[in-house]
Amino acid sequence: AGSFQEAGVIQQAYNLNFPLHVVPASGAQCPAWSAFSVSSPAVVLETVKQAGAGAEDRPEAVVVRLYEAHGSTVTAWLQTSLPIKEAMLCDLLERPAAQGQLPLEPQGLRLSFTPFRVLSILLVRSC
């Protein structure tokens, strides 16, 4: 019922196309853990990968790619449990953008999206 945004169509499509797989584990209990979360249902975290050669050969770097999926203008917070010392916008070749430095805030990274905008962010882990 309602619009595709209200009905959660995008999340349901991801659930259908990329179902969770149950993997048997040892009997030891592990606490729940999430590497990343995004505060807005309009923003989809599409990719998490180790940075490639365009990221100046930084083995401690991770690239995350997000996009706005509802056709709206929105501000979202990207949070991570990874130890991050630096964050910057980068292009699709993973080269840091000019003046693309993002401030690390207690709530995470504040990201602004226009309709259907794609953002690539280079995160440098503190090892």
Sequence and secondary structure as in RCSB ss.txt:
>XXXX:A:sequence
AGSFQEAGVIQQAYNLNFPLHVVPASGAQCPAWSAFSVSSPAVVLETVKQAGAGAEDRPEAVVVRLYEAHGSTVT
AWLQTSLPIKEAMLCDLLERPAAQGQLPLEPQGLRLSFTPFRVLSILLVRSC
>XXXX:A:secstr
   HHHHTHHHHHHHHHS        SS      SEEES TTEEEEEEEE  GGGTS TTEEEEEEEE SS  EE
EEEEESS EEEEEEE TT  EEEEEE   BTTBEEEEE TT EEEEEEEE  
